[in-house]
Amino acid sequence: MVYLYAKAVHIIFVICWMAGLFYMPRLFIYHTEAKDQSKEAYTVLHKQFSIMENRLWWVITTPSMYITVISALVMLYINPELLQMGWMQVKLLFVAGMITYHFISQRMMFNLRDEKSTLSSSKLRMWNEVATILLFAIVFTVILKSALNWIYGVLGLLSLAILLMLLIKAYKKYRLSKGNK
C-alpha cells in the first residue's frame, strides 16, 4: 500500500517538476529578449522576470524535484529488485540527466539575475527542448521496459532532437520574416 502512495506522489511531482522545467527556459527566453528594449523598460522587465523565475524555481520546480526523488527512493527501498532490471538502470541514467539539466538551468537563472548571461534566445530555445527529449526517453523506457529495442530508441531520440532543432530554426525564420525578434 505504501508503494502505491509513493508511486502516486511520484507521478504528481514529476508533473509539477516538468511543468517548472518546461516553463523556466521560456522565461529565460523572454528575459533575454527584454535586453532589446529601452534601458528603462529592461530595468523593469529584468526585475519582474527575476522575481518570476525565483518564485517558480524555489516554490514549485526545486521542491517538486526533491519530492520526486524522495518518492522514487521510497519505491526502490520497498522494491529493491527494480534496481536489477536493465530498463530501470537506463531510466535512472536519464533521470540523472534530468537532474543535471535542473541544476544547469538553476545556474542560468542566477546568471540572468546577475546580468552575466551570454546565451542568445535561439540557444535558450534549443536548451528548452533538452527536457522534452529526456522526458520522452524516460517515459518510453518505463512503458516499453525490456521490449524496447535500444537501437530504434536511440535513433528515435536523435530523430526527435533533429526535428526539434529544425522546427526551432523554422520558427526563428518565421518570426524574423514577420519583423519579430
C-alpha positions in Angstrom: 0.0 0.0 0.0 2.8 2.4 0.9 4.4 1.6 -2.5 1.2 2.8 -4.3 1.0 6.0 -2.3 4.7 6.7 -3.1 4.0 6.0 -6.8 1.1 8.4 -6.9 3.1 11.1 -5.2 6.0 10.4 -7.6 3.8 10.8 -10.6 2.2 14.0 -9.3 5.5 15.7 -8.5 7.2 14.5 -11.8 4.4 16.5 -13.5 5.0 19.5 -11.3 8.8 19.3 -11.8 8.4 19.0 -15.5 6.0 22.0 -15.6 8.7 24.1 -14.0 11.4 22.8 -16.2 9.4 23.5 -19.3 8.3 27.0 -18.3 11.6 28.2 -16.8 13.6 28.3 -20.1 10.6 30.1 -21.7 11.0 32.8 -19.0 14.8 32.8 -19.8 14.0 33.5 -23.4 11.7 36.4 -22.6 14.2 37.7 -20.0 17.0 37.6 -22.6 14.8 39.2 -25.3 14.0 42.0 -22.8 17.5 43.3 -23.4 16.4 44.5 -26.8 14.0 47.0 -25.1 15.0 50.5 -23.9 17.1 50.8 -20.7 14.1 51.8 -18.7 11.9 49.0 -19.9 14.7 46.5 -19.5 15.2 47.5 -15.9 11.5 46.9 -15.1 11.4 43.7 -17.1 14.6 42.4 -15.6 13.3 42.9 -12.1 10.0 41.3 -12.9 11.5 38.3 -14.7 13.9 37.7 -11.9 11.1 37.6 -9.4 9.0 35.3 -11.6 12.0 32.9 -12.2 12.9 32.9 -8.5 9.4 32.1 -7.3 8.8 29.4 -10.0 12.2 27.8 -9.2 12.1 27.8 -5.4 8.3 27.3 -4.8 7.5 24.8 -7.5 10.3 23.4 -9.5 13.0 22.6 -6.9 10.7 21.2 -4.2 9.0 19.1 -6.8 12.3 17.6 -7.9 13.2 16.7 -4.3 9.8 15.1 -3.7 10.1 13.2 -6.9 13.5 11.8 -5.9 12.4 11.0 -2.4 9.2 9.2 -3.5 11.4 7.3 -6.1 13.8 6.3 -3.3 10.9 5.0 -1.2 9.6 2.9 -4.1 13.1 1.5 -4.7 13.5 0.8 -0.9 10.3 -1.1 -0.9 11.0 -2.9 -4.2 14.9 -3.1 -4.5 14.8 -5.7 -7.2 13.8 -2.9 -9.6 17.4 -1.9 -9.5 18.4 -5.2 -11.1 16.3 -4.5 -14.2 18.0 -3.1 -17.2 15.2 -0.7 -18.1 15.4 0.8 -14.6 19.1 1.4 -14.8 18.6 3.1 -18.2 15.7 5.2 -16.7 17.9 6.3 -13.8 20.6 7.3 -16.3 18.1 9.6 -18.0 16.8 10.8 -14.6 20.4 11.8 -13.7 20.4 13.7 -17.0 17.2 15.5 -16.0 18.7 16.4 -12.5 21.8 17.7 -14.3 19.5 19.8 -16.6 17.8 21.1 -13.5 21.0 22.4 -11.9 22.4 23.8 -15.1 19.1 25.7 -15.5 19.5 27.0 -12.0 22.9 28.3 -12.9 21.4 30.0 -16.0 18.8 31.6 -13.7 21.5 33.0 -11.5 23.4 34.3 -14.5 20.3 36.1 -15.8 19.6 37.6 -12.4 23.2 38.8 -12.1 23.2 40.0 -15.8 26.1 37.7 -16.6 24.2 35.5 -19.2 25.7 35.4 -22.7 23.2 32.9 -24.1 21.1 34.1 -27.1 17.3 33.4 -27.2 18.0 30.9 -30.0 20.3 28.9 -27.8 17.8 29.1 -25.0 15.1 27.8 -27.3 17.3 24.7 -28.1 18.0 24.3 -24.4 14.3 24.3 -23.7 14.0 21.1 -25.9 16.5 19.1 -23.8 14.0 18.5 -21.1 11.5 17.3 -23.7 13.9 14.8 -25.1 14.8 13.5 -21.7 11.2 13.2 -20.7 10.4 11.2 -23.9 13.4 8.9 -23.1 12.2 8.3 -19.6 8.6 7.7 -20.4 9.3 5.3 -23.3 11.9 3.4 -21.2 9.4 3.0 -18.4 6.5 2.0 -20.6 8.3 -0.3 -23.1 10.7 -1.8 -20.5 12.5 -4.8 -21.9 10.5 -4.7 -25.1 12.4 -1.5 -26.0 14.7 -2.0 -29.0 17.6 0.2 -27.9 18.9 0.9 -31.4 15.5 2.1 -32.6 15.0 4.0 -29.3 18.3 5.9 -29.7 17.6 6.6 -33.4 14.1 7.8 -32.5 15.5 10.2 -29.9 18.2 11.5 -32.2 15.5 12.0 -34.9 13.3 13.8 -32.4 16.2 16.1 -31.4 17.0 16.9 -35.1 13.3 17.6 -35.8 13.0 19.9 -32.8 16.1 21.8 -33.9 14.7 22.2 -37.4 11.4 23.4 -36.0 13.2 25.9 -33.8 15.1 27.2 -36.8 11.9 27.4 -38.9 10.1 29.3 -36.2 13.0 31.7 -35.9 12.9 32.3 -39.7 9.1 32.8 -39.5 9.5 35.3 -36.6 12.2 37.3 -38.4 10.0 37.4 -41.6 7.2 38.9 -39.5 9.6 41.5 -38.0 9.7 40.0 -34.5 12.9 39.0 -32.8 
